Amino acid sequence: VTKADTVTAAANRVRDEFGRLDVLVNNAAISHTGKPGTSMEEMMEAGRSSTVPLDDVRTVFETNVFGVIAVTQAFLPLLKEAPAGRIVNVSSEVGSLTANLNPDNPYRSVFSVTYGASKTALNAVTVAFAIELESTNIKVNAVCPGYTATDLNNHSGHRTVEEAAREPVRLALLGADGPTGTFSNEDGPLPW
């Protein structure tokens, strides 16, 4: 998602093969610039807001924010060709400013200027596209899949990929009367 030629090639392929795109799920993300196998504790230490190198922040934002914008812009003409286009941005409750200001939030210590802030920015990107597209048939929503066992966290999450997919799939299949510009998990709306 960080290479313009790859994004363009993907959009061209979908256009050539299908003529439209019904659902775009922006799920690419990185949490840090370290090596695979890095523990959560090591990730948190390396990502401390007061010491993380700006190049690391830029790298995370390049994938988690700018990549989403680039992919969405590239595929938007194809989504407009669909009878009911859907954009689902995979975010995180770690990006919720409201949740992170709550001292009782168990994930508060994870918030930093890298991953957490990138997910906050992704939520803002979701709102911006939802507002721009609200007069169209395209719905744009953000979703938190929960702490899922993936390469992103060295498989330390407690949710399976199948469990985590439930809410993104629900949002991808929203009917015409479904919401746009929301942030949710499978339990319901989340605070921005």
C-alpha positions in Angstrom: 0.0 0.0 0.0 3.0 2.3 0.2 4.0 1.9 -3.5 2.0 4.0 -5.9 2.7 1.8 -8.9 1.5 -1.3 -7.0 -1.7 0.4 -5.8 -2.4 1.7 -9.4 -1.7 -1.8 -10.8 -4.2 -3.4 -8.4 -6.9 -0.9 -9.2 -6.3 -1.3 -12.9 -6.5 -5.1 -12.6 -9.8 -4.9 -10.7 -11.2 -2.5 -13.3 -10.1 -4.7 -16.2 -11.4 -8.0 -14.7 -14.5 -6.8 -12.9 -15.3 -3.3 -14.0 -16.2 -2.3 -10.4 -15.5 -2.9 -6.7 -18.2 -3.7 -4.2 -16.2 -3.7 -1.0 -12.8 -2.3 0.0 -11.4 -3.4 3.3 -8.3 -1.4 4.3 -6.6 -3.8 6.6 -2.9 -3.3 6.0 -1.1 -2.0 9.1 2.2 -2.1 11.0 2.7 -1.4 14.6 6.4 -0.7 14.6 9.5 -0.8 12.4 11.2 -3.6 14.3 12.0 -7.1 13.3 9.3 -9.9 13.2 9.0 -11.7 16.5 9.4 -8.5 18.6 7.5 -8.8 21.9 4.8 -6.4 22.9 7.0 -5.0 25.7 9.8 -4.4 23.1 7.4 -2.7 20.7 6.1 -0.5 23.5 9.6 0.5 24.6 10.8 1.2 21.1 7.6 3.2 20.4 7.8 5.5 23.4 6.5 8.9 22.3 9.5 10.7 23.9 12.2 8.7 22.2 10.8 7.0 19.0 12.7 8.2 15.9 10.6 10.4 13.6 11.5 8.1 10.7 9.8 5.2 12.6 6.7 7.4 13.0 6.7 8.3 9.3 7.0 4.6 8.4 4.0 3.6 10.5 1.9 6.5 9.2 2.9 5.7 5.6 1.2 2.3 5.8 -1.5 2.9 8.4 -2.7 6.3 7.2 -1.3 7.4 3.8 -1.6 3.9 2.4 -5.3 3.9 3.3 -5.8 7.2 1.6 -3.9 6.1 -1.5 -5.7 2.8 -1.9 -9.1 4.4 -1.2 -8.5 7.1 -3.8 -7.3 4.6 -6.4 -10.3 2.3 -5.9 -13.0 5.0 -5.4 -13.9 5.2 -9.1 -14.6 1.5 -9.1 -16.6 1.7 -5.8 -18.7 4.4 -7.5 -19.6 1.9 -10.2 -21.0 -0.6 -7.7 -24.6 -0.4 -6.7 -23.7 -0.2 -3.0 -20.0 0.4 -2.4 -18.6 -0.2 1.0 -15.3 0.9 2.6 -14.2 -0.7 5.8 -11.2 0.7 7.5 -9.7 -1.6 10.1 -8.8 0.6 13.0 -8.2 -0.1 16.7 -9.7 1.1 20.0 -6.1 2.1 20.7 -6.8 5.0 18.3 -9.8 6.2 20.4 -8.9 9.5 22.0 -11.9 9.2 24.3 -10.9 5.7 25.5 -7.2 6.8 25.9 -8.2 9.7 28.1 -9.9 7.3 30.5 -7.4 6.2 33.2 -9.2 2.9 33.6 -8.7 1.9 30.0 -6.6 -1.3 30.0 -5.0 -0.5 26.6 -4.1 3.1 27.5 -0.4 2.3 28.0 -0.2 1.1 24.4 -1.1 4.6 23.0 1.9 6.3 21.4 2.8 8.7 18.5 3.3 5.7 16.3 0.6 3.0 16.2 -2.0 4.6 18.4 -1.8 8.0 16.8 -1.9 6.4 13.3 -5.2 4.7 14.2 -6.5 8.0 15.5 -5.6 9.6 12.2 -7.2 6.6 10.4 -10.4 7.3 12.3 -10.3 10.9 11.1 -9.7 9.7 7.5 -12.7 7.5 7.8 -14.9 10.5 8.9 -13.5 12.6 6.1 -14.4 10.1 3.4 -17.8 9.4 5.0 -18.6 13.1 4.9 -17.5 13.5 1.3 -19.3 10.4 0.1 -22.5 10.7 2.2 -24.6 11.7 -0.8 -23.5 8.6 -2.7 -24.3 4.9 -2.3 -20.9 4.4 -0.6 -20.8 3.7 3.1 -17.5 4.3 4.9 -16.9 2.9 8.4 -14.1 2.1 10.8 -13.9 -1.1 12.8 -11.9 -2.4 15.7 -11.4 -6.2 15.4 -10.1 -6.5 18.9 -6.7 -7.8 20.1 -6.2 -10.4 17.5 -3.5 -13.0 17.2 -1.6 -11.9 14.0 1.9 -11.0 12.9 1.2 -7.4 13.9 1.6 -8.4 17.6 3.7 -11.6 17.3 0.5 -13.6 17.7 0.0 -12.4 21.3 -3.7 -11.4 20.8 -6.5 -13.4 22.5 -8.9 -13.3 19.5 -8.8 -15.5 16.4 -8.8 -14.1 13.0 -12.2 -15.6 12.4 -13.6 -13.9 15.5 -12.0 -10.6 14.5 -13.5 -10.8 11.0 -17.2 -10.7 12.2 -17.6 -7.0 12.5 -15.7 -6.0 9.3 -17.8 -8.5 7.4 -21.0 -7.1 8.9 -20.0 -3.6 7.8 -19.0 -4.8 4.4 -22.5 -6.2 3.9 -24.5 -3.2 5.2 -27.8 -2.5 3.5 -28.7 0.8 1.9 -30.2 2.0 5.3 -27.0 1.1 7.2 -24.8 3.7 8.8 -21.8 5.6 7.5 -19.1 7.4 9.4 -19.1 5.0 12.4 -16.5 3.4 14.6 -17.5 0.1 16.1 -16.6 -3.4 17.3 -18.9 -6.4 17.5 -20.3 -5.1 20.8 -21.5 -1.8 19.2 -20.3 1.8 18.7 -16.9 2.9 20.0 -16.0 6.4 21.1 -13.9 8.4 18.7 
